[in-house]
Amino acid sequence: MPPAFSGWLLLYLAIVKRFAELQNLRSSGLPPRNGRGYVMADADQLRSFGTSSAFAAVMVFAIYISSSDVVVVYRRKELLWLMMPLMI
């Protein structure tokens, strides 16, 4: 896997974690903890960034599957395309 895929995927997971934390705080009615660098107003922006980073990860994966380097690592690279619907 290319490092770009891992980077975008890990960024997506980090953003989802922050977004879920804000959603839990919103539903429980508790105030945000001190020391966090984000507030309730950031939820929409986090959703947007999360969607964008997930899309970038999927696109990097698609470009990777289409490259000639994949043949060296995988015998049947066509099967990797089956992962795309799961990722989307």
Buried (B, 14 or more C-beta within 10 A) or exposed (E): EEEBBEBBBEBBEBBBEBBEBBBEBEEEEEEBEEEEEBEEEBBEEBBEBBEBBBEBBBEBBBEBBEEEEEEEEEEEBEEBEEEEEEEE
